[in-house]
Amino acid sequence: MTDPKNVANAISQNNNPNIGQPASSAKNQAREWLTYLYSDDISSKKREEFLIWLNSSEENKNAFKRSHEVWQTIGMTDSAVQWIQQHTVAQAETVKPAKSKGVLVKSLLVFSAMAASVALLLFNGVFNTTTHLEIPQPLTAFTSPVGQNRHITLSDGTDVTLAGNSSILVAINQNERRVTLRKGSAYFDVTHDPNRVFSVSAQQTEVRVRGTAFEVKYSANNNLKISVERGLVDVADLPETDDQEEQVLQLRPNEQLRTDIQGRFISAITFFQPETEFAWLNHRLVYDDVPLKNVIMDINRYANKPVVILDDSINELPITASFTFEQIEPMLEGLAAAYPIALTHEANRSVLTHE
C-alpha cells in the first residue's frame, strides 16, 4: 500500500508547484498546492514558497480560490480521490509502487480525512492578508445507492446506517462533530464524547447528542421525523433571524418528534415501537396505519423502478403492511388487491391511482 507520507514527499520533492515551472498551468499548480497543504508534511519553508507563489499574480490567487471552492464542495468523495490519483500518485510511485487502485483509494480516503483535521494556515474563505491563509476542513460526503442500505463508521467511532438513496455531509475535528442530512434517512449510533457534541442538521432542525442512538428521516412534504432508541436527544428549532429564540425539546428512549421545513415542531412528543420504526435496519419495512404517500416514499429507496401516485385522493390512505426489500413488487400487487388502488406497470415506473 502506498504510504500517504510518501505521497506528500513526492509532491514536495518531485512535483511541488512553484513559479519556476512554466509548463504547469496556474490551475494545475493550485490543485497541487491544495493537495500538498492538506498533507501532514508541511514545513515553514514550503508555506513561504506557497505564499510567494500565491501572491505572485492575480491568476494564481484566482486559480487557488476556485480550486479550494471545488475542494470544499466535493469533500473527500470518490471524485476527489480520483483527482488525487491523477495529480499525485504518478509522482508517489517513484517512491514506492502502489499495489492496487482499490487499496490506494481506501488509503487516500483515510489519509485525507486525518490530514484535513490539521490546522494549517489562517483563511476565512477569501484572501484577507498577503501572508496568511487558512484551509478549512472539507466536508466528507457519504451516499447510499437506491436498493440497499449502507453502513459507515466515522472517524470518531460513530456508526451510521444510511437507508437506500440517502446522503449526508460530515465534518469531524477536535472541536466538533457535525452531520448534515441532505436526503433520505440515517440511523446514528453515536460514540460518547463529553467534550464534543454530535449534531445532525436538516433544514432548520438540529439534533444534538453526546452519545446515543437515534434516527433522522425525511418524510412527505419535506417534514422530518426524529426517533430515539437510546439515550437523551435535544431537538432544536433553529432561529431564522437573530431576533428569534431557539426552541429545544428533549427526547427520551422510544420517543419521537416531527418537524417541518422551517424547523417548527408539528407534533407532540409521541411513543413508537422500535421494532417497527427501525425494521429497515434489518431489510424490512413495517407499517401500521401509515399514509400511503409515506409508504411509497420509503419504497422508492429500494424499488427496482420508481413508484408514483397520480391520484391525490389516495395519498392519505392508511396502510398496514410488513415486507422485505425483496418483496416490494408482490407487496404492490397486494396493495392493489386489498385497497381501492389501481396499479399500472409502465416501462420505467409503476403508477398508483384510485380504483
N, C-alpha and C positions, 0 to 999 in steps of 0.2 A: 504494500500500500504506500502511495506517495506520502511522505512526511509533509504536513502543511507548512512547517517551518522551512523546509527545502523550497516550497513554492515561493514563500516570501523572499528567501535568499536569492532564488533565481531571478525574481523581479528586480531586486536591488543590484545584483551583480551583472546580469546579462541583458536585462530589458528594462532597467529603471528609466522612466521618461525624464528627459531634460531638454533644455533649449538647444543642446548641441546635436540633436538628432533630427535633422530636417526631413528625413524620409518618413517620419511618423507624424500624422496629422494632429492638430490640436485636440480633435475629438478622441483619437486613439490614445494620445498621451494622457488626457483627462481620465479616461477609463482605467488606464494602467495605474495612474496615481491613486485613484479611488480604491482600487483593489489593494494596492500597497499600503495605503493608510489604514485599511481595515485589517491588516495582518498584525501579528504580535511581534514584529521585528522592526520597530520604529526607532531610529536614533535621532538625536537632536540635529546632527549634520544633515540627515535626509529631510527633516522638517524644514530646515533652512533652504535646502535645494528646492523643495516643493514651493515654498513661498516666493522664492526668486522666479521660478517658472510661472507661478500663478500671476504675479504682478508684472511680468514682462510684456503682457499685451492684453487688450480687452478680449481678443479672440480666445486666449487661454482661460480667462475668467468666465466668459460666457459658456465655453465648452465644458468646463468643470461644473458649473452650476447646473447645466442641462443634464449632464451625466449623473450628478448627485440626486436630482429630482427623480430621474428614472429609477435609480437605485432605491430611493425611499418608497416609490410606488410599488415596485415588484417585490421588495424584500428579498430574502434568500429563497426564492422559488426555483423551480426547475429551469426557468429561463435564465436566471442569474447564474446558476451553476454552469449551464451550457456556455454562457459568455465567458466565465472564468476559465473554463476548459480551453476555449479558443485562444484567449489572450495571455494565459499564464502557464498552462500545463506544458505547452511546447517547450518553454524555457526550463520548466522544472524537470523535464525528462533528462536534461543534460546532467542533472544532479543524481536522480535515482528514478529508473523507469517505473511507470505505473503498471499494476497488474491487470486492471480491467476498468472499463468505463463505469460500471455499476459501483464497484468498490470505491473508485475515486469520487464519484458523485456523493456517496454517503460520507466519505472523509471530509470533503469540502463543505458539505452542509453543516456537519458538527463543528468543524474548524471555524467557519464563518460566523456561526451563531455565538461561539465563545469569543471570538475576536471582536465582534461588534459590540460587546458589552464593555470594552475597554474605553475609558475616556481618552480621547486623542487630543483635539485642539478645540478652541473656542469658536463657535459658529452658531448663528441664530436663524439660519435659513437664507441669509444674504451676506455679502461681504461687508462686515461692519468696520473692519480696520484693514490695513495692508499687511499686518503681521500676525493676525490670529484667525484661526478658522476652527470650527467645531464640526465634527461629523456625527450627527445624531444617529442613534441606533435604528437601523431599518426594521420595519415590521416584517414578520415572517408570516406568509400566507399558507394555510392548510385548507385543502378542499377534499371532498369525497365525491366519487362518481355516482351517477344515477344507478340504482340497483343494488348498492351494498353500503354497509357501514364502514367507517374507518377508525382505527384506534391509533392514538398518538400519545407519546409520553413527552411532556415538555421538559425543558432544561432544569426546572425546579423539582421535578419528580411527579408533578400533577399528571394524572391520566385523563385524557379526553377521548370521548367517543362521538364521532360525527355521524348523524343519520345520513342516509343517501342524499346526494345533491345538496350538501351543506358546505358552508365556508366560514372560516374565522381568520382574523388577523391577531398576531400575538407579539407582545413586547415584554420581555422579562429581563431585568437588570438588577443591580444591587439595591435599588430604591423602590422598585415597583414590579407588580405582576399584573399586566393589563391585557385583556382579550376583547376583541370586538366581534360579535356575531353578525356576519353580513347576510346570511340567509340560512334557512333550514332549521335544524335542531342540534343541540350539543349537550352532552352529559359530562359533568366535571366531577372528578374525584380528587379534591384539592389536597395537596401536601400541606400540613400545618406549618405556618411560619409566623411567629408572634410579631416579627418586625416588619413584615410586608403584607399589606392587604392584597388579596386576589380579587380583581374586579372583572366583571363581564358587562359590557355595554352593548345596547342595541337601541337605535333611535334615541329617544330621550329617557330611556330607562337604564339604570346601572345597578348591578347586583354585586354586593361586597361581602367577602368572607375571609377568614384566615385559615380555615381547614374544615372542609365539609364535603358533602356530595349532593349535587342538585342538577336540574336540567333547565335550560332556557330554550324556548321553542317559539318560532314564528307560527302563527295560525292565520285563519282567514282575516281579511281586511287589514293586514299588517299588524294585528294585535299580537301581544306576547303573552306567553304562559310560563310562569316560574314555578317549579315543583321541587320541593326539598325532600331528600331521602334521609339525610343525616346532618346533625349539627344545626347551627343558627345562621340565618342568611338575612342580611339587610337589603331591602329593595328600595331604591331611591328614584323619585320623580325629579329628574334634573331640571333646574330652572332654565327657561329660555332667555330670560333677561336678568340683569344684575339686581333689579329691584324685587325679584321674586325669591321666596324662601324655598329651600329644598324640603320635600316631603319624604319621610322614610317610614317604612313598615318593616317589622321583623317577622320572619317566618321560621317556624319550628318543624321538626320532622313530620312528614305526611301532610304538610300544609302547602297550599297553592294560591297563587295570585295572578290576576290578569291585568295587563296594562295596554293602553292604546298607543298609537303612533306618536302622540305628544308626551307619552310617559305617564299619563294620568291613570290612576287606579280605577278600573272599570268594573271591579267585582270586590265583594268582601273576601276576606281570607276564608278559604274552604278546605275541607279534608279530601284526600283522594286515596285510592287503592294503589300502592306501589306496583303490585304485580300486573296491574292493568296499564298504568301510566308508563312504566319502564319496560313493557313487554318487547318493544322494538330492539332493546339491547340483546335480546335472545332471538332475534329474527322473526318476531311475531307481532301482529297488530291486533289489539283488542279494544272494542268499543262498547259502551253501554249508554244508549240514548244520546249519541253524539251526532250533531248535524251532518248531513251528507256532504256538504261543502268541505268540512274539516277532514272527513274520512278520505275524500278524493285528493285533498292536498297532500295527505300522508302517503296515499297510494302512489302518487306521481313521483315520489322519491325512489320508488323501487320498481315501477311498472316498465315492461319492455317498450311500450309506446304510451304517450300521454292519454289521460282520460279527461274529457271536458264535459261540463254541464252546460247545456244550451237552453235550459228552461229554469228561470229563477224560481219558479213555483216549487221546485223540489230541493232547493238549496238547504232549507232548514229541516228537511225530513229526518226525524230521529232514527239513527241506525244502531242496531245491536248486532255485533259480529265478532268473530275471532278466527284468524287465519294467518298462515305463514307467508313470507315474502314469495315463496314459490307457488302459493295458491291464489294469487291475485286474479288471474284470468277466470278460473271457475268461481271465485267469490263474486266477481262482477255478474256472471250469469245467474248466480244465486240471488243477488240483489234484484235483478230483473224479474225473477220468479216470485220473490217474497214481498216485494214492494211495488207500488204503482209507478214503475220505472221502465222505460223502453231503452234497450241497449242496442246500439248500432256500431258495427265494426267497420272502420274505414281503413284505407291503406296505411295512413300514418298516425291514426288516433282512434280512440273509442269514444263514442258520443252517448251521453245520457240525456233523456228528455222525459217529460211526464207521459205516462202511458195513455 
